[in-house]
Amino acid sequence: MSEIAGIINYNQQPINIDHCNMMINHFNHPSADKTSVWYDDTICLGCSARWITPESVNEILPFYDSERQIAITADAILDNRQELFDHLQIKKINRKTITDSQLILLAYCKWGDSTPNYLIGDFAFIIWDERQQKIFGARDFSGMRTLYYYNDTEHFAFCTTIKPLLQLPYVKNTLNETWLAEYLAIPEIIDVVDPNLTVIESIKQIPPSHSITVTRDHTTVKRYYPLQHDKQIRFKKDEEYVEAFQEVFQKAVDVRLRSIGPVGSQLSGGLDSGSVVGFASKTLRQQNREFNTYSYIPDEQFEDWTPAHMLANESEYIKSTVDYIGGIKANYYSFDGKNPLSEIDDWLDIMEMPYKFFENSFWVKGIHEQAANDGVKVLLNGARGNFTISGGKALDYYSKLMRQFKWLKLFKEVKLYSSHQSVSQKRVLSVLSKRAFPFLGPTKGPYIFPQLINDTFAAKTNAFERISDLNSEGLSATEIREKHFRQAYIWNVTGTSASKMSLHYGMWDRDPTSDLRVIQFCLSLPDDQFVSDGLDRALIRKGTKGYLPDKVRLNQKVRGIQAADWLYRMKPVWSIYLEELKQLVNDPICSAYLNIDILNEILIKMETGPQVEKAFDPEYRVMMRALIVYRFLKRMLTKGGDKNETRMESTTIGSA
């Protein structure tokens, strides 16, 4: 794991090594194992590395290959090393010690700009090709590592994080109003739809699944796409699909256990993280390695107000998984005294931009802190499982069968589904008819999230026109899933937070459910492998037999909801929270960007105190989002704060 940076001068001026040092001195990487700089006349590359895998220990980065006249700096863990060894004809004697960055360099020598298509894993890298006088770099498909850059006619500078770039005298710290407009206009967890943008106008980012090529005259950012949506897998028996899934998923999990230190995993009471833990424990037990799991549970005084089919406290199901698997050191935390308000400043430091996932922010951060204290090097999760291994919404699939008039198959499935859910077939068919043929009856109006963006600002930036691609109305479940993998902006939020959290805490977040081989496998399956025998999420339910207890594996009646207590946690600080919101609505910093009228209306309602059962009420949520933006704007647009941060009184910050 590395934080990388570099500068190339296209004006032929010698590199000012102080500029490189200024960037490195502002890295986010605590207690790095090794920090190095390589430079030649007009270029410098830097790397601050934390060793995670056996091959990364004492890895030379940046690395210059004098024979090929190519230099590389990289933040990468590759998961298809064996396949690359064969493709690149690496001698067996060298396979245990060759580093991932050297594999990337050799791959570039063989495949050139097509290199990212052959790499599986989490990576961001920059290569300086001296012979061709060009920069080439890329970010992994899932965007699990970040890479930002500044580019003008004289300089190209890049870094894993934003702050080091702002130390360069020619990089201005100016708020990107287009980024902010998209962020405010989008009600979903997505930050922006243009994944090239950052919150700083002069700094861009390489989006997930994109490469960059930079020469003196041109800069090209290009999408690469290794998935095949038209590839189909067909077996004769359902058991063959399950066996194939177990094989591909076990491989995805195993390669992510490559670590010189302990492995841990986040664990909820559900299928996604549970499956990761189940498959990982099998291998770690064989290797006689310790395995810690980290789970969040609400405060003991919290009364679960959620409907019967939801569960705020998942400890019963978590313990069932832990007991069934065995050999796990399970850790349970409620993080007393922590709440979304208490964590805002730390999250802004980590993310370097506003964020929307405040409901879970305090326990996500808390788990990372605990795992880091335990010396964990790799922290597993199953964050992307909903769109891969645990895909399959029964009612969507049954609606499709009804529209296609496949009655025999539909009635068979509905009979089994009704039995599993303990509801009548008549009720299920009634729901299905409304879903399949909505034009036959009244429909609900669209879900309305309070408009956070100021109308004038939205018009000035064409915000709503810019985010029109987000509309998924009328798309089937399959089409929505395919869109999820085709659109880079969807991957950016989780990838960015995972990358920056790993740098901050010195361990690597790894998600087997987003492995390219797992994604390709799931995209290649027929729909009836995800919903069958009355089971939704059928593939993962059948695939985890023997890995998870039936209490978890076959649970279709309740679903965990880990953010239900955020308003409850705000009760002790409610008056402080309201006071800051009052400052917000009266601060000129916000009036040009935020919808102050709406915020004032909601603020009046909040005076009576938090109604904890409204944790998912959009009005409560929009207020916390507004406050996070307000804190960020105050940091950026006013004087004071950290002595190393540039401040300003108006919209534009002077040179750093």
Secondary structure, 3 states (H helix, E strand, C coil): CEEEEEEEECCCCCCCHHHHHHHHHCCCCCCCCEEEEEEECCEEEEEEECCCCHHHCCCCCCEEECCCCEEEEEEEEECCHHHHHHHCCCCHHHCCCCCHHHHHHHHHHHHHHHHHHHCCEEEEEEEEECCCCEEEEEECCCCCCCCEEEECCCEEEEECCCHHHHHCCCCEEEECHHHHHHHHHCCCCCCCCCCCCCCECCCEECCCCEEEEECCCCEEEEECCCCCCCCCCCCCCHHHHHHHHHHHHHHHHHHCCCCCCCEEEECCCCHHHHHHHHHHHHHHHHCCCCEEEEEECCCCCCCCCCCCCEECCCHHHHHHHHHHHCCCEEEEECCCCCCCCCCHHHHHHHHCCCCCCHHHHHHHHHHHHHHHHCCCCEEECCCCHHHCCCCCCHHHHHHHHHHCCCHHHHHHHHHHHHHHHCCCHHHHHHHHHHHHCHHHCCCCCCCCCCCCECHHHHHHHCHHHHCHHHCCCCCCHHHHHHHHHHCHHHHHHHHHHHHHHHHHHCCEEECHHHCHHHHHHHHCCCHHHCCECCECCHHHHHHCECCECHHHHCCCCCEECCCCCHHHHHHHHHHHHHHHHHHHHHCHHHHCCECHHHHHHHHHHHCCCCCHHHCCCHHHHHHHHHHHHHHHHHHHHCCCCCCCCCCCCCCEEEEC
